[in-house]
Amino acid sequence: MKDYLELGTVPCDEDCVQVTNDVPYEKEMKEQCQRYIELLRKKFPTMPESCAFVIKRNPHDFGCYYEVAIKFNDEIEESTDFAFFVESNLPLTWDDENVVSSSS
């Protein structure tokens, strides 16, 4: 069965686009999520075919926000292990491109 782990909109030590009533933020937020996915693909190049980085849309009081998630198949052990490995080894900054390999 398909499942998701949400990974945030940017590396955790970086500033991100805020949801707001005042200015259109969605385009910028989607762009930063795409940039984050590109970084994650560099950092975790050995992703199983049963996993994918995706942008998820979520409701918020002021509108919607977008967040990067890893989609995985929880019926495939390799897929589940990889998703949780990624969640445990997320980059802290935009400069953290060091490749990380899971032991699986």
C-alpha positions as CSV (number, residue, x, y, z in Angstrom):
1,M,0.0,0.0,0.0
2,K,1.3,3.5,-0.8
3,D,2.2,5.6,2.2
4,Y,4.0,9.0,2.7
5,L,6.5,10.6,5.1
6,E,6.5,14.4,5.0
7,L,10.0,15.8,4.8
8,G,9.4,19.6,5.0
9,T,9.6,22.3,2.5
10,V,13.4,23.0,2.8
11,P,16.3,21.7,4.8
12,C,15.5,22.3,8.5
13,D,18.2,25.0,9.1
14,E,17.0,27.1,6.2
15,D,14.3,29.8,5.9
16,C,11.2,28.9,3.9
17,V,8.4,30.6,2.2
18,Q,5.6,31.3,4.7
19,V,1.8,30.8,4.1
20,T,0.2,34.2,4.2
21,N,-3.0,36.0,3.3
22,D,-1.2,39.0,1.9
23,V,0.9,37.8,-1.0
24,P,0.7,34.9,-3.5
25,Y,3.1,32.4,-2.0
26,E,2.2,29.2,-3.8
27,K,4.5,29.6,-6.8
28,E,7.5,30.3,-4.7
29,M,6.6,27.5,-2.2
30,K,6.3,25.0,-5.1
31,E,9.7,26.2,-6.5
32,Q,11.5,25.8,-3.2
33,C,9.9,22.3,-2.8
34,Q,11.2,21.4,-6.3
35,R,14.7,22.6,-5.3
36,Y,14.5,20.5,-2.2
37,I,13.6,17.4,-4.2
38,E,16.6,18.1,-6.5
39,L,18.9,18.2,-3.4
40,L,17.3,15.0,-2.0
41,R,17.9,13.2,-5.3
42,K,21.6,14.2,-5.1
43,K,21.9,13.1,-1.5
44,F,20.0,9.8,-1.9
45,P,20.9,8.6,-5.4
46,T,20.1,4.9,-4.8
47,M,16.3,5.3,-4.3
48,P,14.4,2.0,-4.9
49,E,11.8,2.1,-7.8
50,S,9.1,1.7,-5.2
51,C,9.9,5.2,-3.7
52,A,9.5,8.7,-5.1
53,F,10.0,12.3,-3.9
54,V,6.7,14.2,-4.4
55,I,5.2,17.5,-3.5
56,K,2.1,17.2,-1.4
57,R,-0.6,19.9,-1.0
58,N,-2.0,20.4,2.5
59,P,-4.8,22.6,3.8
60,H,-4.0,25.5,6.1
61,D,-6.1,28.3,7.8
62,F,-4.8,30.8,5.2
63,G,-4.9,28.6,2.2
64,C,-2.8,25.6,1.2
65,Y,0.9,24.8,1.7
66,Y,3.1,22.5,-0.1
67,E,5.6,20.1,1.3
68,V,8.1,17.5,0.0
69,A,7.3,13.9,0.9
70,I,8.7,10.5,0.1
71,K,6.1,8.2,-1.3
72,F,6.8,4.5,-0.6
73,N,5.1,1.1,-0.6
74,D,4.8,-0.1,3.0
75,E,4.3,-3.7,1.8
76,I,7.9,-3.7,0.4
77,E,10.5,-3.8,3.2
78,E,13.2,-2.2,1.1
79,S,10.8,0.7,0.3
80,T,9.8,1.3,3.9
81,D,13.4,1.0,5.2
82,F,14.6,3.5,2.6
83,A,11.8,6.0,3.4
84,F,12.7,6.0,7.1
85,F,16.4,6.1,6.3
86,V,15.8,9.3,4.3
87,E,13.7,10.8,7.1
88,S,16.5,10.1,9.5
89,N,19.3,11.6,7.3
90,L,17.8,14.8,5.9
91,P,20.1,17.6,4.9
92,L,20.3,20.5,7.3
93,T,21.2,23.2,4.8
94,W,21.1,23.8,1.0
95,D,24.9,23.1,0.9
96,D,24.6,19.6,2.3
97,E,24.9,17.5,-0.9
98,N,27.0,14.7,0.7
99,V,25.7,11.4,-0.7
100,V,24.2,9.1,1.9
101,S,23.9,5.4,1.2
102,S,21.5,3.1,3.1
103,S,23.0,-0.2,4.2
104,S,20.1,-2.1,2.7
